[in-house]
Amino acid sequence: MRDDRLCDGNLPLELDAFVGRSAELAALSLALESSRLVTLTGPGGIGKSRLAARAALRDGAWRVDLASVRDPEFVDFAVVEALGLTDHTTRLPREILLAHLARPGRELLLVLDGFEHLVDVCAELVTDLLHRAPGLRVLAVGRRPLSVAGERVFALEPLTEAEAVELFVDRAGRQGVSVAADPDVRELCRRLDGIPLAVELAAGRLRALSPGQLLERLDDRFRLLTGGGRDTLPRHRTLRTAIGWSHELCTPPERLLWSRLSVFAGLFDLEAVEYVCSGNGLAEQDVLDVLTELLAQSVVGREETATGVRYRMLDTVRVYGAEWLEATGDADRLRRRHRDWYLGLATWCELDWFSPRQAEVAARVDAELPNLRSALEHCLGDPEEAHLGQYLAGSLWFFWVGCGRLSEGRHWLEQAVRLESDNELPRLKALWVLGYVAILQGDTVPALAALHECREEAERSANPTAVAYAEHRTGCLALVSDDMARAETLLRSALERYQEIGELNSNVLMGQVELAMTRAFQGDLPEAVRLCQDVRRVCEDHGEGWTRSYALYVLAYAAWSEGDLAAARTLLTDCLGAAHAFHDLLGSVLTLELLALVTAAQGDTAEAAVLQGAAASMWPSVGLPLFGSAYYNAPHELCEATAREDLGDEPYAEFLRTGGRLGRDAAVARALGRSPRALPVPRGPARHAQGGVAMQEPAASPTRKGGETTG
């Protein structure tokens, strides 16, 4: 059974507060049944998002919140993110969407909410998706039509008087105030033209004013705030009047905070508000009390999230505050304080990534992504702040690499390295992080170019840290290119450099894991185990889970090679759980591949084929399967040969198809929930011996690699 909330790429829409709109809901539902593109239009605050959420309360419906997306280039990214699609390849987001949505038999309702400031790019996106994905329907929600062929426009009118009164009484009750549907309440709702946002803002004042007093003040406010120009819709002017009236009822500190909160994008927390919005007339110790009053007046909303209590402003309310902020002349100072807070947050998160709080850091950065994007836009749009943008883009390396955000990370990093700055250090870091990201996407030429430039500049400026990282990532590229001797040389040299400068973090430990993989592929299992046991110990001492999962992968590879299948399964189960929790698609698919081989060796070739099928369906979102590497591919080939011999070609193919139909979550759950079987291993050693020879002498060295290394 679906939860009473609609899936949302940014925040859930609570639907238990839905009041009225029964006729509109029925009509909109019918429109969605008969048209593939329905656009729900109306002024801000009219209740479009809430009605759309109720109408889309069905299986296969996904909501994309575009209100916080300011750059048209990020519309496709936002849709990919909302659909939960993780992809580490060089494919464009549009290609990822089409590959997902155009699958035969797939039916899906996509709700694009708040597109009006991105109308051109959204119109083009919707046209393309509908043309190429026959099972797709789109419900667009905004203040104007998309104006594309086949669009059915559904204009949402204000609430009826009865519905507005019902909403007002309901919201009053939520404030702990009991009101009746008396003449004052009915007149108030009429004067507010049945605009839901205006009604809710009015109800927010009932702790201090009666409905009659609200009516008296409403007269003054309407005369004071006349709205837009002659070409502005009357309903839009009415909403602006309602917001302006609520603004006038605020105290000076409340108005000040309202305007300053407009610098935030998406959700924000109390600590950010206290830092960014305090000073110049608003003491830090007073921020909480003032924010509480704005919450009581429904100017600000409160959300319970995985990262704690967070706050939000409706876009219309935020825009109104932004206009007042510009009028105060304080906007530039507030944007700088916003930038500084999120630079500090990124710095703290990078340091805390190597700690027991790693999962918390991943969740925090994910929650703060709209504000981090805003800070990046601010820095990279000002030549004098280019070094800060480079610093921020490079500091988030752990999020781009470890949490499935390679495409977006590359976007920011490429912008950052194109800029010149007086401070070279941040650009050097952005260069090696860009090289790392490009390697994981299988894009070797740009990766080599970035790493070569980084090393040259680092040596010229005598920067030993940047030299070490550039050398490390060049060794990483050699590893996935099957050049084990060169990879080992570069990785050993980089690790020695790290030791000389006292560097210890997840990156450094990942270099040791990658070195262990080179030794394992060259047949030196004892050395590989020693290296990864050391990494495992250090990770567990520091509470680091991401690099530890890759160390477990290598240890499982060694355990399988030595015939200890039970140990290999235990290690892989631990590894898979961690990789999936971090949304690390590469770690997940590598583990499934090796787990399939262990399962086959334990005698369950049917389940092994299912796991191989599940992995095969995931590889297109990572890159070239198993990097096109003969070393990485040998266990896969051995598993396939074992399963085909035991099952026969047709049954094997059918089990592959079964696995391919599993979603990512279902595949991981199946792999994690399956109990190890205590079975003899009659064929394991013989087949393993043949596989071991093949892995030590790869047949070919492909020219293009995809995906991520063991790091």
Secondary structure, 3 states (H helix, E strand, C coil): CCCCEECECCCCEECCCCCCCHHHHHHHHHHHHHCCEEEEECCCCCCHHHHHHHHCCCCCEEEEECCCCCCHHHHHHHHHHHCCCCCCCCCCHHHHHHHHHCCCCCCEEEEEECCHHHHHHHHHHHHHHHHHCCCEEEEEEECCCCCCCCCEEEECCCCCHHHHHHHHHHHHHHCCCCCCCCHHHHHHHHHCCCCHHHHHHHHCCCCCCCHHHHHHHHHHHHHHCCCCCCCCCHHHHHHHHHHHHHHHHCCHHHHHHHHHHCCCCCCECHHHHHHHHCCCCCCHHHHHHHHHHHHHCCCCEEEEECCEEEEECCHHHHHHHHHHHHHHCCHHHHHHHHHHHHHHHHHHHHHHCCCCCHHHHHHHHHHHHHHHHHHHHHHHCCHHHHHHHHHHHHHCHHHHHHCCCHHHHHHHHHHHHCCCCCCHHHHHHHHHHHHHHHHHCCCHHHHHHHHHHHHHHHHHCCCHHHHHHHHHHHHHHHHHCCCHHHHHHHHHHHHHHHHHHCCCCHHHHHHHHHHHHHHHHCCCHHHHHHHHHHHHHHHHHHCCCHHHHHHHHHHHHHHHHCCCHHHHHHHHHHHHHHHHHCCCHHHHHHHHHHHHHHHHHCCCHHHHHHHHHHHHHHHHHCCCHHHHCHHHHHHHHHHHHHHHHHHCHHHHHHHHHHHHCCCHHHHHHHHHHCCCCCCCCCCHHHHHHHHHHHHHCCCCCCCCCCCCCCC
